[in-house]
Amino acid sequence: MQNLLKGKKGIIFGALDSNSIAWKVAEKAHEQGAEFVLTNAPVALRLGTISELAEKTGSKVIPADATSMMDLEHLVDEAMKILGGKVDFVLHSIGMSVNVRRGNHYTHQDYNFTKTGWDVSALSFHRMMSVLYERDAVNKWGSIIALSYMAAQRVFPDYNDMADNKAYLESVARSFGYFFGRDRKVRVNTISQSPTPTTAGSGVKGFDGFIAYAEEMSPLGNATAAECADYTISLFSDLTKKVTLQNLFHDGGFSNMGVSSPIMDRFMNSYNTENGIEEPTEE
Ligand SMILES: NC(=O)c1ccc[n+]([C@@H]2O[C@H](COP(=O)([O-])OP(=O)(O)OC[C@H]3O[C@@H](n4cnc5c(N)ncnc54)[C@H](O)[C@@H]3O)[C@@H](O)[C@H]2O)c1
């Protein structure tokens, strides 16, 4: 343990079960000496196993639906009471698309579902920061992070309307991050994480193929949830004070790849088979 977060206090959104990225962040933040409150939507508190995490990390759990201003205001007020003042870090680890859940194709969405997914996955980040800002709830040199995915920049057809939600989320990080930086010296960033086997991740159609492809494409391989948590801790720590308004790729190099040799070899093998082309034999 390096005590990277010793004396720091925070709020962690989105730990559902032990696979959740937020769960790993909470474990690592605890290891590094932080104190925090955990929060999730009331329904997730009933279905998930967050109380185990709370016990393990000595944390209180405060229910909050991230689409409700009333819940968020109550959460921030209670967190400041429990922690005895302002917070130093906040993690937004929330995502959900009703269109994905219901199997609606991107070209034929139910727009009421689209609005709900956007509210939960993207606008909630603005709401959360608005409450923190209005209540002046974050200490100078604090750090706010949300989790994103590269479908915000590039096309992943089965990621559906979550791609648009992530683009909005990343934009909010920059726009709100300006005011948090200028007025409070607080940094705001998004981490764009590799595909990761969690409840939210596995809900995306064709996830197994998706994660295997990314693994072969990335020179360092996919980043795990635990590795994402390590990276998040570094961004909560005082070692990264001047990093803000960034979308930071944490993906083993995937985002800068064109093609990798294992992927090309597989393509050429099936291409040759389909076209009856024989592999040149070595003399
Ligand atoms: N798993 C991946 O492949 C992957 C890749 C890149 C980014 N991400 C992002 O990481 C974040 C965390 O997801 P995860 O993969 O750990 O999955 P997860 O399913 O464990 O976490 C998603 C969380 O969102 C919470 N949530 C949903 N609706 C809510 C609401 N109304 N109010 C409050 N909380 C609500 C859920 O209860 C759950 O805890 C999400 O933003 C996700 O898009 C995931």
The ligand as an SDF file (V2000), in Angstrom:
LIG
                    3D

 44 48  0  0  0  0  0  0  0  0999 V2000
  -18.0170   -3.1500  -19.1610 N   0  0  0  0  0  0  0  0  0  0  0  0
  -17.5120   -2.5750  -20.2280 C   0  0  0  0  0  0  0  0  0  0  0  0
  -17.2110   -3.2230  -21.2480 O   0  0  0  0  0  0  0  0  0  0  0  0
  -17.2700   -1.0900  -20.2190 C   0  0  0  0  0  0  0  0  0  0  0  0
  -16.3460   -0.5210  -21.1280 C   0  0  0  0  0  0  0  0  0  0  0  0
  -16.1670    0.8610  -21.1230 C   0  0  0  0  0  0  0  0  0  0  0  0
  -16.8940    1.6590  -20.2370 C   0  0  0  0  0  0  0  0  0  0  0  0
  -17.7790    1.0820  -19.3690 N   0  0  0  0  0  0  0  0  0  0  0  0
  -18.5540    1.9470  -18.4720 C   0  0  0  0  0  0  0  0  0  0  0  0
  -18.2030    1.6680  -17.1400 O   0  0  0  0  0  0  0  0  0  0  0  0
  -19.2720    2.1090  -16.3070 C   0  0  0  0  0  0  0  0  0  0  0  0
  -19.5820    1.0330  -15.2690 C   0  0  0  0  0  0  0  0  0  0  0  0
  -20.1200   -0.1110  -15.8700 O   0  0  0  0  0  0  0  0  0  0  0  0
  -19.6710   -1.5830  -15.4990 P   0  0  0  0  0  0  0  0  0  0  0  0
  -19.1000   -2.1590  -16.7410 O   0  0  0  0  0  0  0  0  0  0  0  0
  -18.8760   -1.6110  -14.2500 O   0  0  0  0  0  0  0  0  0  0  0  0
  -21.0880   -2.3240  -15.3100 O   0  0  0  0  0  0  0  0  0  0  0  0
  -22.0760   -2.4550  -14.0480 P   0  0  0  0  0  0  0  0  0  0  0  0
  -23.3330   -3.0010  -14.6330 O   0  0  0  0  0  0  0  0  0  0  0  0
  -21.4370   -3.2060  -12.9740 O   0  0  0  0  0  0  0  0  0  0  0  0
  -22.2850   -0.9390  -13.5850 O   0  0  0  0  0  0  0  0  0  0  0  0
  -23.2770   -0.0770  -14.1310 C   0  0  0  0  0  0  0  0  0  0  0  0
  -23.9170    0.6160  -12.9350 C   0  0  0  0  0  0  0  0  0  0  0  0
  -24.8440    1.6390  -13.3290 O   0  0  0  0  0  0  0  0  0  0  0  0
  -25.8120    1.6730  -12.2760 C   0  0  0  0  0  0  0  0  0  0  0  0
  -27.0230    2.4040  -12.6540 N   0  0  0  0  0  0  0  0  0  0  0  0
  -27.8960    2.0970  -13.6540 C   0  0  0  0  0  0  0  0  0  0  0  0
  -28.9310    2.9650  -13.6260 N   0  0  0  0  0  0  0  0  0  0  0  0
  -28.7130    3.8350  -12.5910 C   0  0  0  0  0  0  0  0  0  0  0  0
  -29.4050    4.9570  -12.0710 C   0  0  0  0  0  0  0  0  0  0  0  0
  -30.5820    5.3680  -12.5910 N   0  0  0  0  0  0  0  0  0  0  0  0
  -28.8890    5.6080  -11.0080 N   0  0  0  0  0  0  0  0  0  0  0  0
  -27.7060    5.2070  -10.4580 C   0  0  0  0  0  0  0  0  0  0  0  0
  -26.9850    4.1650  -10.9260 N   0  0  0  0  0  0  0  0  0  0  0  0
  -27.4890    3.4830  -11.9780 C   0  0  0  0  0  0  0  0  0  0  0  0
  -26.1060    0.1850  -12.0710 C   0  0  0  0  0  0  0  0  0  0  0  0
  -26.8530   -0.0900  -10.9260 O   0  0  0  0  0  0  0  0  0  0  0  0
  -24.6960   -0.3750  -12.0400 C   0  0  0  0  0  0  0  0  0  0  0  0
  -24.1830   -0.3610  -10.7260 O   0  0  0  0  0  0  0  0  0  0  0  0
  -20.4390    2.4580  -17.2440 C   0  0  0  0  0  0  0  0  0  0  0  0
  -20.4350    3.8520  -17.4840 O   0  0  0  0  0  0  0  0  0  0  0  0
  -20.0470    1.7100  -18.4990 C   0  0  0  0  0  0  0  0  0  0  0  0
  -20.6610    2.2540  -19.6590 O   0  0  0  0  0  0  0  0  0  0  0  0
  -17.9670   -0.2760  -19.3300 C   0  0  0  0  0  0  0  0  0  0  0  0
  1  2  1  0
  2  3  2  0
  2  4  1  0
  4  5  1  0
  4 44  2  0
  5  6  2  0
  6  7  1  0
  7  8  2  0
  8  9  1  0
  8 44  1  0
  9 10  1  0
  9 42  1  0
 10 11  1  0
 11 12  1  0
 11 40  1  0
 12 13  1  0
 13 14  1  0
 14 15  2  0
 14 16  1  0
 14 17  1  0
 17 18  1  0
 18 19  2  0
 18 20  1  0
 18 21  1  0
 21 22  1  0
 22 23  1  0
 23 24  1  0
 23 38  1  0
 24 25  1  0
 25 26  1  0
 25 36  1  0
 26 27  1  0
 26 35  1  0
 27 28  2  0
 28 29  1  0
 29 30  1  0
 29 35  2  0
 30 31  1  0
 30 32  2  0
 32 33  1  0
 33 34  2  0
 34 35  1  0
 36 37  1  0
 36 38  1  0
 38 39  1  0
 40 41  1  0
 40 42  1  0
 42 43  1  0
M  CHG  2   8   1  16  -1
M  END
$$$$
